[in-house]
Amino acid sequence: MFNPSSLCSVRFTLLYATFVAVGIVTNLGIQVTVAAALTTPLKIYLGMGLGALGSMVVKFHLDRRYIFSCGPGSLRQKGRQFAFYSLFGVVNILCFWTAELTFHFLFQPAAMRYLGALLGLVVGHSLKYRMDKHLVFGALLRDEAPASSRHLL
């Protein structure tokens, strides 16, 4: 029997997966660009940091609007949400940096490092969605949160 809610769930999952892919492509694209443009031995770490920052900004706007259906909101609201989004992004970053560096030191070729990054990003984004849903874009951080709970922020 057809269940309309399962179709919505499939659409939602595909949309979220698409945004994860956009974040991953943004991240790895920045890393590849930095690696090609610089000659310093620190280029790997600089690329990782800039890639993380770039993908976080892109994905925040996509998630906020299309995944968690937040309206325009005030600058203050967006700032609070981005602060929490960034804070919880540390989990994602730790997952992908750990996997990326592990693959880098175990296998050496750049392609293997990027494979490690990809695996780490998939795991990290899966964990981050759960945190974002409950802790970043939940009612507490929206303007409609009860006034008595806003002091917690």
N, CA, C and O atoms as a DFTB+ gen file, in Angstrom:
612 C
 N C O
     1  1       0.837      -1.181       0.000
     2  2       0.000       0.000       0.000
     3  2       0.884       1.248       0.000
     4  3       1.893       1.303       0.703
     5  1       0.498       2.242      -0.791
     6  2       1.267       3.476      -0.932
     7  2       1.092       4.350       0.301
     8  3      -0.026       4.575       0.764
     9  1       2.189       4.828       0.814
    10  2       2.175       5.710       1.973
    11  2       2.751       7.065       1.553
    12  3       3.953       7.173       1.311
    13  1       1.896       8.111       1.461
    14  2       2.391       9.422       1.017
    15  2       3.518       9.970       1.883
    16  3       4.394      10.673       1.379
    17  1       3.510       9.663       3.162
    18  2       4.572      10.195       4.015
    19  2       5.924       9.577       3.673
    20  3       6.963      10.205       3.879
    21  1       5.917       8.350       3.151
    22  2       7.194       7.744       2.761
    23  2       7.772       8.454       1.544
    24  3       8.991       8.565       1.414
    25  1       6.904       8.939       0.643
    26  2       7.371       9.706      -0.512
    27  2       7.998      11.016      -0.048
    28  3       9.035      11.428      -0.568
    29  1       7.377      11.668       0.920
    30  2       7.948      12.899       1.477
    31  2       9.289      12.612       2.126
    32  3      10.229      13.398       2.002
    33  1       9.377      11.493       2.812
    34  2      10.630      11.114       3.459
    35  2      11.727      10.870       2.431
    36  3      12.874      11.264       2.643
    37  1      11.386      10.229       1.328
    38  2      12.363       9.980       0.259
    39  2      12.809      11.304      -0.352
    40  3      14.002      11.520      -0.567
    41  1      11.860      12.185      -0.632
    42  2      12.202      13.504      -1.193
    43  2      13.110      14.277      -0.244
    44  3      14.101      14.873      -0.665
    45  1      12.762      14.261       1.038
    46  2      13.554      14.970       2.035
    47  2      14.971      14.411       2.086
    48  3      15.945      15.164       2.099
    49  1      15.079      13.096       2.114
    50  2      16.390      12.453       2.177
    51  2      17.222      12.800       0.954
    52  3      18.414      13.085       1.072
    53  1      16.600      12.778      -0.226
    54  2      17.320      13.127      -1.455
    55  2      17.755      14.592      -1.450
    56  3      18.861      14.916      -1.881
    57  1      16.890      15.465      -0.966
    58  2      17.239      16.884      -0.896
    59  2      18.407      17.095       0.070
    60  3      19.360      17.807      -0.245
    61  1      18.325      16.477       1.239
    62  2      19.412      16.620       2.210
    63  2      20.706      16.037       1.653
    64  3      21.773      16.632       1.801
    65  1      20.612      14.880       1.015
    66  2      21.802      14.252       0.419
    67  2      22.397      15.143      -0.666
    68  3      23.617      15.220      -0.810
    69  1      21.541      15.814      -1.424
    70  2      22.021      16.740      -2.454
    71  2      22.790      17.891      -1.813
    72  3      23.847      18.282      -2.307
    73  1      22.268      18.430      -0.724
    74  2      22.957      19.529      -0.046
    75  2      24.262      19.061       0.595
    76  3      25.242      19.806       0.629
    77  1      24.274      17.838       1.099
    78  2      25.524      17.275       1.614
    79  2      26.537      17.194       0.480
    80  3      27.707      17.538       0.652
    81  1      26.073      16.731      -0.688
    82  2      26.967      16.633      -1.851
    83  2      27.489      18.010      -2.253
    84  3      28.665      18.152      -2.586
    85  1      26.629      19.019      -2.225
    86  2      27.063      20.386      -2.542
    87  2      28.129      20.830      -1.537
    88  3      29.134      21.426      -1.922
    89  1      27.912      20.542      -0.258
    90  2      28.902      20.886       0.761
    91  2      30.221      20.162       0.550
    92  3      31.293      20.749       0.699
    93  1      30.136      18.886       0.202
    94  2      31.345      18.095      -0.029
    95  2      32.105      18.608      -1.245
    96  3      33.326      18.762      -1.201
    97  1      31.383      18.873      -2.329
    98  2      32.030      19.384      -3.547
    99  2      32.661      20.747      -3.271
   100  3      33.771      21.020      -3.728
   101  1      31.964      21.597      -2.529
   102  2      32.522      22.900      -2.165
   103  2      33.802      22.713      -1.354
   104  3      34.825      23.336      -1.637
   105  1      33.734      21.858      -0.357
   106  2      34.878      21.609       0.513
   107  2      36.067      21.069      -0.274
   108  3      37.164      21.623      -0.213
   109  1      35.846      19.999      -1.003
   110  2      36.952      19.380      -1.740
   111  2      37.447      20.279      -2.872
   112  3      38.639      20.287      -3.181
   113  1      36.534      21.037      -3.494
   114  2      36.941      21.972      -4.544
   115  2      37.892      23.032      -4.012
   116  3      38.884      23.371      -4.656
   117  1      37.581      23.548      -2.838
   118  2      38.467      24.534      -2.216
   119  2      39.801      23.884      -1.862
   120  3      40.858      24.479      -2.073
   121  1      39.757      22.672      -1.329
   122  2      41.005      21.985      -0.975
   123  2      41.890      21.755      -2.194
   124  3      43.097      21.993      -2.140
   125  1      41.299      21.295      -3.289
   126  2      42.074      21.036      -4.511
   127  2      42.660      22.340      -5.040
   128  3      43.813      22.376      -5.470
   129  1      41.873      23.407      -5.008
   130  2      42.339      24.709      -5.485
   131  2      43.519      25.204      -4.649
   132  3      44.520      25.667      -5.195
   133  1      43.400      25.106      -3.337
   134  2      44.487      25.540      -2.452
   135  2      45.729      24.685      -2.682
   136  3      46.840      25.210      -2.749
   137  1      45.549      23.372      -2.804
   138  2      46.691      22.467      -3.023
   139  2      47.408      22.786      -4.331
   140  3      48.632      22.691      -4.410
   141  1      46.647      23.163      -5.356
   142  2      47.251      23.480      -6.655
   143  2      47.910      24.857      -6.655
   144  3      48.883      25.080      -7.375
   145  1      47.386      25.772      -5.857
   146  2      47.867      27.152      -5.894
   147  2      49.078      27.404      -4.996
   148  3      49.852      28.326      -5.250
   149  1      49.247      26.602      -3.961
   150  2      50.311      26.859      -2.993
   151  2      51.391      25.781      -3.044
   152  3      51.149      24.654      -3.476
   153  1      52.579      26.153      -2.596
   154  2      53.678      25.187      -2.564
   155  2      54.125      24.867      -1.144
   156  3      54.970      23.993      -0.948
   157  1      53.586      25.544      -0.172
   158  2      53.986      25.325       1.217
   159  2      53.533      23.947       1.710
   160  3      52.484      23.457       1.292
   161  1      54.306      23.327       2.584
   162  2      53.884      22.039       3.149
   163  2      52.595      22.155       3.969
   164  3      51.916      21.156       4.210
   165  1      52.268      23.357       4.390
   166  2      51.051      23.573       5.176
   167  2      49.801      23.689       4.311
   168  3      48.704      23.887       4.833
   169  1      49.954      23.568       3.002
   170  2      48.806      23.753       2.108
   171  2      47.686      22.751       2.384
   172  3      46.513      23.062       2.181
   173  1      48.037      21.560       2.842
   174  2      47.008      20.565       3.159
   175  2      46.115      21.090       4.279
   176  3      44.889      21.016       4.186
   177  1      46.723      21.616       5.331
   178  2      45.959      22.089       6.485
   179  2      45.202      23.378       6.170
   180  3      44.070      23.562       6.619
   181  1      45.817      24.254       5.410
   182  2      45.140      25.480       4.996
   183  2      43.929      25.139       4.123
   184  3      42.852      25.708       4.298
   185  1      44.113      24.215       3.191
   186  2      43.008      23.782       2.336
   187  2      41.883      23.149       3.138
   188  3      40.706      23.387       2.867
   189  1      42.248      22.345       4.122
   190  2      41.227      21.715       4.963
   191  2      40.421      22.766       5.725
   192  3      39.195      22.675       5.801
   193  1      41.099      23.751       6.282
   194  2      40.413      24.798       7.035
   195  2      39.522      25.666       6.168
   196  3      38.372      25.934       6.515
   197  1      40.061      26.105       5.033
   198  2      39.261      26.945       4.130
   199  2      38.110      26.158       3.517
   200  3      37.017      26.692       3.328
   201  1      38.356      24.893       3.209
   202  2      37.289      24.041       2.672
   203  2      36.163      23.867       3.672
   204  3      34.988      23.919       3.309
   205  1      36.522      23.658       4.934
   206  2      35.513      23.503       5.988
   207  2      34.694      24.779       6.142
   208  3      33.468      24.724       6.235
   209  1      35.361      25.913       6.169
   210  2      34.667      27.191       6.325
   211  2      33.743      27.468       5.138
   212  3      32.584      27.839       5.323
   213  1      34.255      27.289       3.932
   214  2      33.447      27.551       2.739
   215  2      32.220      26.667       2.659
   216  3      31.125      27.140       2.356
   217  1      32.400      25.386       2.929
   218  2      31.256      24.477       2.840
   219  2      30.261      24.733       3.971
   220  3      29.058      24.544       3.786
   221  1      30.744      25.159       5.132
   222  2      29.844      25.435       6.247
   223  2      28.914      26.606       5.924
   224  3      27.722      26.551       6.228
   225  1      29.442      27.646       5.319
   226  2      28.626      28.811       4.967
   227  2      27.578      28.431       3.919
   228  3      26.405      28.782       4.050
   229  1      28.004      27.717       2.886
   230  2      27.073      27.309       1.823
   231  2      25.983      26.410       2.391
   232  3      24.797      26.623       2.137
   233  1      26.384      25.417       3.151
   234  2      25.416      24.440       3.661
   235  2      24.484      25.050       4.705
   236  3      23.321      24.654       4.784
   237  1      24.958      25.993       5.499
   238  2      24.086      26.657       6.473
   239  2      22.897      27.301       5.774
   240  3      21.754      27.133       6.197
   241  1      23.170      28.033       4.711
   242  2      22.085      28.725       4.016
   243  2      21.124      27.740       3.359
   244  3      19.912      27.950       3.395
   245  1      21.636      26.684       2.768
   246  2      20.767      25.670       2.155
   247  2      19.931      24.946       3.213
   248  3      18.720      24.794       3.051
   249  1      20.566      24.505       4.282
   250  2      19.847      23.787       5.339
   251  2      18.798      24.674       5.993
   252  3      17.661      24.255       6.206
   253  1      19.185      25.888       6.306
   254  2      18.276      26.800       6.996
   255  2      17.003      27.023       6.188
   256  3      15.896      26.996       6.728
   257  1      17.173      27.237       4.913
   258  2      16.019      27.575       4.074
   259  2      15.219      26.353       3.646
   260  3      13.994      26.345       3.767
   261  1      15.892      25.326       3.150
   262  2      15.187      24.230       2.492
   263  2      14.996      22.989       3.355
   264  3      14.049      22.237       3.127
   265  1      15.841      22.753       4.314
   266  2      15.704      21.563       5.152
   267  2      14.881      21.875       6.397
   268  3      13.986      21.114       6.765
   269  1      15.185      22.985       7.037
   270  2      14.516      23.312       8.289
   271  2      13.462      24.407       8.123
   272  3      12.881      24.857       9.111
   273  1      13.212      24.836       6.896
   274  2      12.130      25.760       6.541
   275  2      12.086      27.012       7.400
   276  3      11.016      27.435       7.837
   277  1      13.230      27.596       7.639
   278  2      13.275      28.852       8.386
   279  2      12.980      29.998       7.429
   280  3      13.498      30.035       6.312
   281  1      12.155      30.918       7.866
   282  2      11.859      32.088       7.058
   283  2      13.044      33.036       7.049
   284  3      14.134      32.686       7.501
   285  1      12.823      34.249       6.529
   286  2      13.924      35.198       6.441
   287  2      14.595      35.451       7.790
   288  3      15.823      35.463       7.872
   289  1      13.817      35.650       8.833
   290  2      14.382      35.825      10.168
   291  2      15.188      37.095      10.323
   292  3      15.594      37.726       9.347
   293  1      15.405      37.448      11.560
   294  2      16.201      38.638      11.859
   295  2      17.684      38.298      11.763
   296  3      18.077      37.132      11.797
   297  1      18.486      39.331      11.645
   298  2      19.936      39.134      11.609
   299  2      20.411      38.495      12.916
   300  3      21.312      37.657      12.915
   301  1      19.804      38.893      14.012
   302  2      20.157      38.321      15.316
   303  2      19.860      36.819      15.347
   304  3      20.682      36.022      15.799
   305  1      18.685      36.452      14.863
   306  2      18.301      35.039      14.836
   307  2      19.266      34.235      13.968
   308  3      19.743      33.175      14.373
   309  1      19.548      34.747      12.779
   310  2      20.474      34.048      11.886
   311  2      21.861      33.937      12.512
   312  3      22.535      32.916      12.378
   313  1      22.275      34.994      13.192
   314  2      23.578      34.976      13.850
   315  2      23.662      33.916      14.933
   316  3      24.651      33.190      15.027
   317  1      22.611      33.829      15.757
   318  2      22.576      32.787      16.796
   319  2      22.598      31.403      16.165
   320  3      23.340      30.520      16.596
   321  1      21.771      31.229      15.135
   322  2      21.719      29.919      14.487
   323  2      23.064      29.565      13.861
   324  3      23.527      28.431      13.983
   325  1      23.688      30.523      13.197
   326  2      24.981      30.228      12.574
   327  2      26.041      29.921      13.630
   328  3      26.904      29.069      13.417
   329  1      25.976      30.609      14.761
   330  2      26.936      30.334      15.839
   331  2      26.790      28.896      16.332
   332  3      27.783      28.185      16.487
   333  1      25.553      28.471      16.576
   334  2      25.333      27.095      17.019
   335  2      25.638      26.100      15.905
   336  3      26.216      25.043      16.156
   337  1      25.254      26.433      14.683
   338  2      25.530      25.574      13.523
   339  2      27.033      25.357      13.391
   340  3      27.489      24.240      13.142
   341  1      27.792      26.424      13.558
   342  2      29.255      26.331      13.477
   343  2      29.825      25.518      14.632
   344  3      30.720      24.695      14.441
   345  1      29.301      25.754      15.825
   346  2      29.767      25.019      16.999
   347  2      29.563      23.516      16.813
   348  3      30.470      22.723      17.067
   349  1      28.378      23.134      16.373
   350  2      28.108      21.713      16.174
   351  2      28.777      21.187      14.908
   352  3      28.906      19.977      14.725
   353  1      29.197      22.091      14.045
   354  2      29.963      21.690      12.870
   355  2      31.312      21.102      13.245
   356  3      31.945      20.420      12.439
   357  1      31.752      21.366      14.468
   358  2      33.021      20.811      14.940
   359  2      32.983      19.282      14.887
   360  3      33.991      18.655      14.562
   361  1      31.842      18.677      15.199
   362  2      31.715      17.215      15.126
   363  2      31.959      16.743      13.704
   364  3      32.703      15.790      13.471
   365  1      31.329      17.417      12.760
   366  2      31.512      17.073      11.350
   367  2      32.974      17.237      10.942
   368  3      33.550      16.363      10.293
   369  1      33.554      18.346      11.323
   370  2      34.947      18.632      10.966
   371  2      35.889      17.591      11.569
   372  3      36.803      17.120      10.892
   373  1      35.678      17.231      12.822
   374  2      36.540      16.221      13.449
   375  2      36.426      14.874      12.746
   376  3      37.425      14.177      12.568
   377  1      35.211      14.507      12.346
   378  2      35.025      13.240      11.619
   379  2      35.794      13.262      10.304
   380  3      36.542      12.333      10.001
   381  1      35.610      14.324       9.524
   382  2      36.239      14.287       8.208
   383  2      37.734      14.546       8.273
   384  3      38.480      13.965       7.484
   385  1      38.203      15.395       9.181
   386  2      39.651      15.611       9.282
   387  2      40.363      14.358       9.775
   388  3      41.445      14.023       9.294
   389  1      39.756      13.669      10.731
   390  2      40.360      12.427      11.228
   391  2      40.476      11.405      10.109
   392  3      41.530      10.800       9.916
   393  1      39.389      11.217       9.373
   394  2      39.418      10.249       8.267
   395  2      40.382      10.701       7.175
   396  3      41.147       9.895       6.646
   397  1      40.347      11.991       6.837
   398  2      41.209      12.502       5.768
   399  2      42.688      12.348       6.122
   400  3      43.478      11.871       5.306
   401  1      43.055      12.745       7.317
   402  2      44.465      12.644       7.710
   403  2      44.905      11.193       7.898
   404  3      46.051      10.851       7.605
   405  1      44.014      10.350       8.378
   406  2      44.338       8.926       8.502
   407  2      44.652       8.344       7.134
   408  3      45.653       7.647       6.969
   409  1      43.803       8.625       6.155
   410  2      44.039       8.125       4.797
   411  2      45.304       8.745       4.204
   412  3      46.047       8.080       3.482
   413  1      45.546      10.016       4.510
   414  2      46.742      10.693       3.993
   415  2      48.018      10.013       4.497
   416  3      48.933       9.740       3.720
   417  1      48.068       9.747       5.781
   418  2      49.289       9.164       6.343
   419  2      49.424       7.669       6.058
   420  3      50.540       7.153       6.000
   421  1      48.310       6.972       5.881
   422  2      48.381       5.540       5.590
   423  2      48.668       5.243       4.123
   424  3      49.386       4.296       3.803
   425  1      48.099       6.063       3.228
   426  2      48.154       5.717       1.809
   427  2      48.912       6.709       0.938
   428  3      49.227       6.383      -0.207
   429  1      49.216       7.895       1.426
   430  2      49.998       8.934       0.747
   431  2      49.370       9.582      -0.491
   432  3      49.287      10.810      -0.503
   433  1      48.920       8.873      -1.530
   434  2      48.426       9.600      -2.707
   435  2      47.265      10.542      -2.348
   436  3      46.438      10.237      -1.488
   437  1      47.231      11.677      -3.021
   438  2      46.195      12.679      -2.746
   439  2      44.798      12.107      -2.941
   440  3      43.880      12.455      -2.199
   441  1      44.626      11.239      -3.922
   442  2      43.305      10.661      -4.183
   443  2      42.799       9.891      -2.961
   444  3      41.605       9.926      -2.661
   445  1      43.678       9.210      -2.267
   446  2      43.272       8.467      -1.071
   447  2      42.921       9.425       0.068
   448  3      42.018       9.151       0.858
   449  1      43.626      10.531       0.149
   450  2      43.298      11.534       1.171
   451  2      41.899      12.071       0.931
   452  3      41.124      12.240       1.873
   453  1      41.572      12.341      -0.334
   454  2      40.236      12.846      -0.653
   455  2      39.165      11.785      -0.415
   456  3      38.042      12.119      -0.037
   457  1      39.493      10.521      -0.630
   458  2      38.546       9.448      -0.325
   459  2      38.277       9.408       1.183
   460  3      37.131       9.262       1.608
   461  1      39.319       9.536       1.975
   462  2      39.144       9.600       3.426
   463  2      38.290      10.787       3.835
   464  3      37.437      10.672       4.715
   465  1      38.520      11.926       3.195
   466  2      37.714      13.119       3.479
   467  2      36.251      12.866       3.142
   468  3      35.359      13.230       3.909
   469  1      36.010      12.252       2.010
   470  2      34.638      11.958       1.585
   471  2      33.941      11.057       2.598
   472  3      32.806      11.328       2.990
   473  1      34.602      10.000       3.019
   474  2      34.007       9.093       4.006
   475  2      33.747       9.813       5.328
   476  3      32.688       9.642       5.933
   477  1      34.696      10.608       5.769
   478  2      34.519      11.364       7.005
   479  2      33.392      12.378       6.919
   480  3      32.668      12.592       7.891
   481  1      33.242      13.002       5.758
   482  2      32.171      13.984       5.578
   483  2      30.795      13.325       5.604
   484  3      29.851      13.887       6.160
   485  1      30.676      12.158       5.018
   486  2      29.385      11.454       5.028
   487  2      28.992      11.111       6.469
   488  3      27.854      11.345       6.875
   489  1      29.921      10.566       7.229
   490  2      29.644      10.231       8.633
   491  2      29.354      11.508       9.430
   492  3      28.394      11.560      10.198
   493  1      30.172      12.516       9.245
   494  2      29.995      13.768       9.977
   495  2      28.671      14.449       9.690
   496  3      28.013      14.939      10.608
   497  1      28.272      14.485       8.424
   498  2      26.995      15.115       8.073
   499  2      25.814      14.342       8.645
   500  3      24.804      14.941       9.014
   501  1      25.927      13.039       8.721
   502  2      24.847      12.238       9.306
   503  2      24.647      12.594      10.777
   504  3      23.515      12.746      11.237
   505  1      25.736      12.724      11.502
   506  2      25.646      13.107      12.914
   507  2      25.178      14.554      13.068
   508  3      24.383      14.869      13.954
   509  1      25.674      15.416      12.204
   510  2      25.356      16.841      12.305
   511  2      23.878      17.117      12.049
   512  3      23.301      18.001      12.681
   513  1      23.261      16.379      11.137
   514  2      21.835      16.590      10.874
   515  2      21.032      16.445      12.165
   516  3      20.158      17.262      12.455
   517  1      21.330      15.417      12.925
   518  2      20.579      15.184      14.163
   519  2      20.762      16.340      15.150
   520  3      19.809      16.756      15.809
   521  1      21.972      16.845      15.246
   522  2      22.217      17.976      16.146
   523  2      21.529      19.239      15.633
   524  3      20.927      19.982      16.408
   525  1      21.620      19.479      14.323
   526  2      20.990      20.672      13.756
   527  2      19.481      20.650      13.961
   528  3      18.878      21.663      14.317
   529  1      18.885      19.500      13.736
   530  2      17.429      19.380      13.841
   531  2      16.948      19.734      15.244
   532  3      15.958      20.448      15.402
   533  1      17.639      19.243      16.244
   534  2      17.171      19.426      17.613
   535  2      17.769      20.637      18.321
   536  3      17.111      21.254      19.159
   537  1      18.998      20.975      17.993
   538  2      19.695      21.983      18.786
   539  2      19.920      23.315      18.077
   540  3      20.087      24.340      18.739
   541  1      19.929      23.321      16.748
   542  2      20.211      24.560      16.022
   543  2      18.938      25.199      15.496
   544  3      18.715      26.394      15.687
   545  1      18.107      24.411      14.836
   546  2      16.923      24.968      14.194
   547  2      15.642      24.604      14.930
   548  3      14.551      24.769      14.385
   549  1      15.757      24.114      16.152
   550  2      14.588      23.813      16.969
   551  2      13.930      25.092      17.447
   552  3      14.441      26.184      17.199
   553  1      12.807      24.970      18.128
   554  2      12.025      26.135      18.563
   555  2      12.813      27.076      19.463
   556  3      12.562      28.281      19.460
   557  1      13.760      26.551      20.230
   558  2      14.505      27.399      21.159
   559  2      15.281      28.499      20.446
   560  3      15.454      29.588      20.992
   561  1      15.750      28.224      19.228
   562  2      16.535      29.225      18.510
   563  2      15.721      29.994      17.484
   564  3      16.268      30.826      16.760
   565  1      14.446      29.734      17.412
   566  2      13.588      30.501      16.511
   567  2      12.982      31.657      17.292
   568  3      12.905      31.625      18.521
   569  1      12.560      32.662      16.569
   570  2      11.971      33.825      17.240
   571  2      10.682      33.477      17.971
   572  3      10.285      34.189      18.893
   573  1      10.009      32.365      17.564
   574  2       8.754      32.029      18.215
   575  2       8.955      31.242      19.510
   576  3       7.979      30.801      20.118
   577  1      10.195      31.061      19.938
   578  2      10.449      30.371      21.204
   579  2       9.819      31.178      22.337
   580  3       9.815      32.409      22.301
   581  1       9.295      30.490      23.327
   582  2       8.697      31.216      24.452
   583  2       9.711      32.169      25.079
   584  3      10.890      31.839      25.210
   585  1       9.245      33.336      25.459
   586  2      10.135      34.352      26.018
   587  2      10.886      33.824      27.238
   588  3      12.033      34.204      27.472
   589  1      10.250      32.959      28.009
   590  2      10.895      32.437      29.221
   591  2      12.094      31.554      28.910
   592  3      12.965      31.378      29.762
   593  1      12.155      30.989      27.695
   594  2      13.277      30.104      27.359
   595  2      14.399      30.842      26.632
   596  3      15.497      30.302      26.500
   597  1      14.152      32.053      26.162
   598  2      15.166      32.775      25.394
   599  2      16.367      33.171      26.245
   600  3      17.470      33.325      25.722
   601  1      16.167      33.335      27.541
   602  2      17.286      33.721      28.405
   603  2      18.356      32.639      28.447
   604  3      19.494      32.914      28.828
   605  1      18.011      31.416      28.064
   606  2      18.981      30.326      28.058
   607  2      20.046      30.528      26.999
   608  3      21.127      29.945      27.087
   609  1      19.757      31.338      26.009
   610  2      20.703      31.574      24.928
   611  2      21.640      32.681      25.323
   612  3      22.526      33.045      24.551
